[in-house]
């Protein structure tokens, strides 16, 4: 299954890279002018699903653009065909393809592909996390003030859900630096790779974090919601770290 996920991610990534600057149709989701979708998102998703269906016709699929069932399933593929759509549409080369695989509700495999850097992040439950075949390990930073963090903002950030703006300001004051790349899947992979020490976001969807969450865990990191509860990808908030700074990050997001 991991081999099929890699094949599907590469095919989608190739399609997306060839389409940079050639987008013709851009729509908004649910009337939110910040939440965009294009024919490239849909085309990449169609290619991924086609490859999965060819190999595993009986597996369930949950995909960002075409939806899917949340009913119990032996296997479910969780797909974000283009994580970083806004970047993509503006010509910013930071976006990814994310494919996670669940077995009976447990994440067992994940792939995140960055076609611009040709970086293929992969993970299998209990077998480790890898970047282009090289094993990944989270950073060793143990002090929040010496840590580099990354975050993202919900599309309705102007409504400041769950104090998203306050969290950002507080971390700016506590950490060495905070970045905002625009692709949660890449953010999580960079935590797994030790490039960032921690990541948080108040509102994500399962396809944003399914693969990346497993990568963090398999690279030796820790991932919970923003209250310290073990992560459920069907809940919105997420806080991922290398482990040593996790409690300090939780104190920041739970401070009154």
RODO-2510 file (C-alpha; in nm, 4 decimals, decimal comma):
residues 256
     n   res          X          Y          Z
     1     x     0,0000     0,0000     0,0000
     2     x     0,2856     0,2377     0,0749
     3     x     0,4268     0,1721    -0,2726
     4     x     0,0893     0,2572    -0,4270
     5     x     0,0646     0,5732    -0,2146
     6     x     0,4098     0,6812    -0,3338
     7     x     0,3124     0,6183    -0,6952
     8     x    -0,0101     0,8173    -0,6554
     9     x     0,1644     1,1070    -0,4797
    10     x     0,4318     1,1283    -0,7488
    11     x     0,1742     1,1262    -1,0254
    12     x    -0,0286     1,4009    -0,8579
    13     x     0,2853     1,6019    -0,7847
    14     x     0,3973     1,5775    -1,1466
    15     x     0,0548     1,6970    -1,2627
    16     x     0,0594     1,9908    -1,0204
    17     x     0,4094     2,1020    -1,1076
    18     x     0,3318     2,1008    -1,4788
    19     x     0,0224     2,3124    -1,4127
    20     x     0,1917     2,5959    -1,2233
    21     x     0,0854     2,9247    -1,3811
    22     x    -0,1734     2,7583    -1,6043
    23     x    -0,4780     2,7559    -1,3754
    24     x    -0,7940     2,8668    -1,5523
    25     x    -1,0762     2,8104    -1,3048
    26     x    -1,0645     2,9179    -0,9407
    27     x    -1,3616     2,8749    -0,7091
    28     x    -1,4284     2,9536    -0,3437
    29     x    -1,5564     2,6965    -0,0969
    30     x    -1,8729     2,7607     0,1011
    31     x    -1,8679     3,1281     0,0070
    32     x    -1,5350     3,1861     0,1841
    33     x    -1,3160     3,3951    -0,0455
    34     x    -1,0011     3,2811     0,1399
    35     x    -1,0672     2,9091     0,0876
    36     x    -0,9861     2,8388    -0,2759
    37     x    -1,0084     2,5367    -0,5032
    38     x    -0,9115     2,4960    -0,8671
    39     x    -0,9228     2,2387    -1,1432
    40     x    -0,5693     2,1447    -1,0367
    41     x    -0,6852     2,0293    -0,6915
    42     x    -0,9592     1,8244    -0,8548
    43     x    -0,7361     1,6862    -1,1291
    44     x    -0,4688     1,5773    -0,8815
    45     x    -0,7310     1,4094    -0,6640
    46     x    -0,8783     1,2230    -0,9610
    47     x    -0,5347     1,0849    -1,0470
    48     x    -0,4706     0,9696    -0,6911
    49     x    -0,8089     0,8005    -0,6574
    50     x    -0,7727     0,6303    -0,9950
    51     x    -0,4450     0,4692    -0,8890
    52     x    -0,5876     0,3600    -0,5530
    53     x    -0,9037     0,2173    -0,7116
    54     x    -0,6976     0,0249    -0,9654
    55     x    -0,5030    -0,1456    -0,6876
    56     x    -0,7513    -0,1549    -0,3988
    57     x    -1,1061    -0,1244    -0,5363
    58     x    -1,2654    -0,2243    -0,2065
    59     x    -1,0928     0,0317     0,0151
    60     x    -1,2730     0,3382     0,1504
    61     x    -1,1568     0,6850     0,0488
    62     x    -1,1897     1,0215     0,2252
    63     x    -1,0670     1,3046     0,0041
    64     x    -1,0745     1,6813     0,0436
    65     x    -1,2527     1,7643    -0,2815
    66     x    -1,4773     1,4642    -0,3424
    67     x    -1,5501     1,3697     0,0174
    68     x    -1,6176     1,0110     0,1178
    69     x    -1,7566     0,7967     0,3942
    70     x    -1,6606     0,8096     0,7611
    71     x    -1,8293     0,4756     0,8244
    72     x    -1,6080     0,2091     0,9848
    73     x    -1,3808     0,0502     0,7264
    74     x    -1,1005    -0,2044     0,7186
    75     x    -0,8878     0,0398     0,5197
    76     x    -0,9402     0,4098     0,4487
    77     x    -0,7207     0,6323     0,2323
    78     x    -0,7226     0,9978     0,3450
    79     x    -0,6215     1,2337     0,0670
    80     x    -0,5237     1,5984     0,0321
    81     x    -0,4365     1,6346    -0,3365
    82     x    -0,2971     1,9862    -0,2978
    83     x    -0,2110     2,1078     0,0497
    84     x    -0,1189     2,4711    -0,0002
    85     x    -0,3672     2,5732    -0,2684
    86     x    -0,3306     2,9449    -0,1991
    87     x     0,0471     2,9214    -0,2340
    88     x     0,0041     2,7245    -0,5555
    89     x    -0,2350     2,9742    -0,7104
    90     x    -0,0004     3,2623    -0,6282
    91     x     0,3033     3,0843    -0,7684
    92     x     0,4648     3,0240    -0,4295
    93     x     0,6489     2,6884    -0,4538
    94     x     0,5433     2,5534    -0,1145
    95     x     0,2709     2,2911    -0,1510
    96     x     0,2384     1,9165    -0,1195
    97     x     0,0384     1,6012    -0,1832
    98     x    -0,0651     1,4112     0,1302
    99     x    -0,1970     1,0545     0,1509
   100     x    -0,2624     0,8755     0,4793
   101     x    -0,3866     0,5193     0,5242
   102     x    -0,5946     0,3941     0,8154
   103     x    -0,6614     0,0354     0,9154
   104     x    -0,9649     0,0013     1,1397
   105     x    -0,9298     0,3651     1,2405
   106     x    -0,5556     0,3527     1,3155
   107     x    -0,3009     0,5329     1,0979
   108     x    -0,0687     0,2709     0,9510
   109     x     0,1033     0,4475     0,6606
   110     x     0,1501     0,7962     0,5219
   111     x     0,3130     0,9795     0,2349
   112     x     0,3719     1,3511     0,1826
   113     x     0,5314     1,4596    -0,1433
   114     x     0,6796     1,8020    -0,2141
   115     x     0,7216     1,8077    -0,5944
   116     x     0,9194     2,1324    -0,5940
   117     x     1,1977     1,9883    -0,3792
   118     x     1,1364     1,6301    -0,4957
   119     x     1,1098     1,5297    -0,1305
   120     x     0,9107     1,2160    -0,0574
   121     x     0,8308     1,1748     0,3122
   122     x     0,7073     0,8265     0,4059
   123     x     0,6121     0,6446     0,7235
   124     x     0,4784     0,3061     0,8297
   125     x     0,3398     0,2292     1,1739
   126     x     0,6214     0,0813     1,3815
   127     x     0,8759     0,0997     1,0979
   128     x     0,9991     0,4591     1,1181
   129     x     0,9779     0,7738     0,9071
   130     x     1,1914     0,8491     0,6033
   131     x     1,2784     1,1230     0,3569
   132     x     1,3797     0,9884     0,0162
   133     x     1,4790     0,6667     0,1892
   134     x     1,6813     0,8247     0,4712
   135     x     1,5509     0,7738     0,8242
   136     x     1,4159     1,0814     0,9994
   137     x     1,4544     1,1869     1,3608
   138     x     1,3045     1,4852     1,5395
   139     x     1,5265     1,7586     1,6825
   140     x     1,6822     1,7514     2,0275
   141     x     1,5891     2,1046     2,1324
   142     x     1,4755     2,1039     2,4949
   143     x     1,4104     2,4729     2,5590
   144     x     1,1224     2,6619     2,3987
   145     x     1,3207     2,9853     2,3812
   146     x     1,5777     2,8080     2,1624
   147     x     1,3177     2,6421     1,9387
   148     x     1,1924     2,7265     1,5909
   149     x     0,8173     2,6756     1,5519
   150     x     0,5726     2,6777     1,2633
   151     x     0,1986     2,7352     1,2471
   152     x    -0,0907     2,8073     1,0177
   153     x    -0,4119     3,0058     1,0407
   154     x    -0,7708     2,9009     0,9685
   155     x    -0,9460     3,0583     0,6723
   156     x    -1,1755     3,2428     0,9132
   157     x    -0,8827     3,3895     1,1054
   158     x    -1,0548     3,7295     1,1117
   159     x    -1,3040     3,5721     1,3531
   160     x    -1,0066     3,4577     1,5657
   161     x    -1,1418     3,1078     1,6418
   162     x    -0,9978     2,9453     1,9540
   163     x    -0,7730     3,2466     2,0126
   164     x    -0,5581     3,1703     1,7082
   165     x    -0,4111     3,5211     1,6977
   166     x    -0,3285     3,5250     2,0696
   167     x    -0,1502     3,1882     2,0430
   168     x     0,0624     3,3243     1,7604
   169     x     0,1579     3,6355     1,9565
   170     x     0,2384     3,4355     2,2699
   171     x     0,4639     3,1948     2,0819
   172     x     0,6391     3,4873     1,9154
   173     x     0,7343     3,6026     2,2633
   174     x     0,8407     3,2600     2,3901
   175     x     1,0182     3,0891     2,0984
   176     x     1,3292     3,1673     1,8963
   177     x     1,1105     3,2192     1,5908
   178     x     0,7778     3,1314     1,4314
   179     x     0,7216     3,0566     1,0630
   180     x     0,4088     3,0206     0,8514
   181     x     0,4612     2,8169     0,5316
   182     x     0,1046     2,7557     0,4163
   183     x     0,1028     2,3732     0,4038
   184     x     0,0246     2,1884     0,7264
   185     x     0,1430     1,8591     0,5770
   186     x     0,4854     2,0097     0,5070
   187     x     0,4897     2,1704     0,8531
   188     x     0,4436     1,8292     1,0155
   189     x     0,7052     1,6688     0,7917
   190     x     0,9531     1,9391     0,8849
   191     x     0,8944     1,8646     1,2539
   192     x     0,9601     1,4970     1,1785
   193     x     1,2783     1,5943     0,9940
   194     x     1,4047     1,8156     1,2779
   195     x     1,3812     2,1327     1,0682
   196     x     1,1181     2,2696     1,3059
   197     x     1,0949     2,1861     1,6742
   198     x     0,7196     2,2286     1,7043
   199     x     0,3933     2,3019     1,5214
   200     x     0,0439     2,3975     1,6275
   201     x    -0,2789     2,4897     1,4533
   202     x    -0,6304     2,5428     1,5846
   203     x    -0,8381     2,4128     1,2932
   204     x    -0,7361     2,1393     1,0506
   205     x    -0,9142     1,8621     0,8617
   206     x    -0,8204     1,4910     0,8643
   207     x    -0,6558     1,5098     0,5215
   208     x    -0,4319     1,7973     0,6371
   209     x    -0,2647     1,5901     0,9070
   210     x    -0,3232     1,2163     0,8566
   211     x     0,0091     1,1414     0,6881
   212     x     0,2090     1,4097     0,8687
   213     x     0,0888     1,2991     1,2115
   214     x     0,2224     0,9488     1,1559
   215     x     0,5518     1,0894     1,0293
   216     x     0,5989     1,2891     1,3505
   217     x     0,5227     0,9873     1,5665
   218     x     0,7482     0,7539     1,3702
   219     x     1,0331     1,0070     1,3815
   220     x     1,0175     1,0046     1,7603
   221     x     0,8045     1,3129     1,8164
   222     x     0,4855     1,3716     2,0104
   223     x     0,1518     1,4825     1,8731
   224     x    -0,1662     1,5714     2,0635
   225     x    -0,4515     1,8139     2,0463
   226     x    -0,4003     2,1539     2,2092
   227     x    -0,5098     2,0182     2,5477
   228     x    -0,2541     1,7380     2,5533
   229     x    -0,5007     1,4637     2,4582
   230     x    -0,3579     1,2039     2,2145
   231     x    -0,4332     1,3173     1,8619
   232     x    -0,7562     1,2228     1,6885
   233     x    -0,7284     1,3437     1,3281
   234     x    -1,1056     1,3927     1,3178
   235     x    -1,0757     1,6654     1,5794
   236     x    -0,9542     2,0062     1,4669
   237     x    -0,6667     2,1205     1,6846
   238     x    -0,3163     1,9793     1,6745
   239     x     0,0102     2,0362     1,8578
   240     x     0,3176     1,8463     1,7396
   241     x     0,6709     1,8643     1,8742
   242     x     1,0002     1,6870     1,9125
   243     x     0,8822     1,5789     2,2577
   244     x     1,1008     1,7713     2,5062
   245     x     0,9302     2,1060     2,4384
   246     x     0,5770     1,9664     2,4221
   247     x     0,4707     2,0520     2,7759
   248     x     0,6089     2,4052     2,7407
   249     x     0,4083     2,4504     2,4195
   250     x     0,0943     2,3216     2,5889
   251     x     0,1414     2,5771     2,8677
   252     x     0,1486     2,8559     2,6102
   253     x    -0,1724     2,7491     2,4351
   254     x    -0,3625     2,6800     2,7578
   255     x    -0,2547     2,9964     2,9380
   256     x    -0,5377     3,2383     3,0151
***
